[in-house]
Amino acid sequence: MATETVKFFEPQRDQVFIDMTFGAGGHTRALLEAAPGSTVVALDRDPLAHRLACEMAAQFPGRIVPLLGRFSELPALLRTVEGLDRQRHFDGVLFDFGCSSMQFDEAARGFSISHDGPLDMRMDRDRCPEQLSAAEVLARIQEPDLVRILKVYGEEKQAKKIARAIVNARFTVKRIETTAELANIVAHCLSQGESAGGQGTYDFRQDKLRRPAHVATKTFQALRIFVNNELNEINYGMVLAKHLLRTGGKLVTIAFHSLEDTIVKRHLTGHVVDDVASRVPLQYVSHTLAHETEAMQEMMKPHWKQMHKHVMVPTDEEVAENPRSRSAKLRAAVRLS
């Protein structure tokens, strides 16, 4: 959704933006080409994406500042760049959450069900030695904890059944080390028997958009989110955006599933307590609690003005060209004073 992103930002000469998820650099390139003289701070936690950002910086001399790190590492990274460590300095902040296509397409990264490879899933690769891979998580985790991860991060209704199958396989067969092994275990435990044609009836289910999806998709999503601490990073990123944007600065977010989008909505509508997105909107807090009117109004006052009434989705033309964009949800907002 690069076209929509540029439309909302309306980039001008000498403006400074942060692309919090550089990836392959499509959004950054679109911003730089739309506004000659503008500058983009290109952040990504993936070393490969950082290398691509450095290569693009050579194509746009002095206009790209490549930074390697997570959202939570950005304040320290900005202090290393002269002139970019001040609050309320930036004209726009962009988030494109989730995995990039190049991460899914590389089997060795362990994100994709369709490409067999090591069960890794670390967006940072080996940059953070203390970070556990998905295989190491499954080798150590207790069944109740795995159930919670699958249920909360994957919204998986069969969480208990899948967790039991994974733990049993770990103790009775071998350590789960590849994406194919994990996918097969999930598919087998959810099997409803063999069809007349000899093919298993468990290979696919439908997602919320009624698209065919492998039965292990939610399990892979849950593990990926847990391994990379994605939801906490997203929440921290939204807090950072509020402090880094100048008054009138713009925020654009692109989310690919409800967990990401819910955090964004909570921040944009002011449902935030102590800089954490509230699990329950504030209007549903018990009516028996009494607060001063001014205090409640200040608590519920959002820091953002949304630039559109409804969430935006890709055009049919973009979906036809890039099927992976079909679940994207774009939100844009302006930072209030």
Secondary structure, DSSP 8 states (H G I E B T S, - for coil): -HHHHHHHH---TT-EEEES--TTSHHHHHHHHHSTT-EEEEEES-HHHHHHHHHHHHHSTTTEEEEES-GGGHHHHHTTSTT--STT-EEEEEEE-S--HHHHH-GGG---SSS--BS---TTTTSSTT---HHHHHHH--HHHHHHHHHHHS--TTHHHHHHHHHHHHHHT----BHHHHHHHHHHHT---B-TTS-BTTSEEE-TTS-EEETTHHHHHHHHHHHHTHHHHHHHHHHHHHHHEEEEEEEEEEESSHHHHHHHHHHHTT-EETTEE-SS-GGGS-TT----HHHHHHHT--SEEESSSS-B---HHHHHH-GGGGG-EEEEEEE--
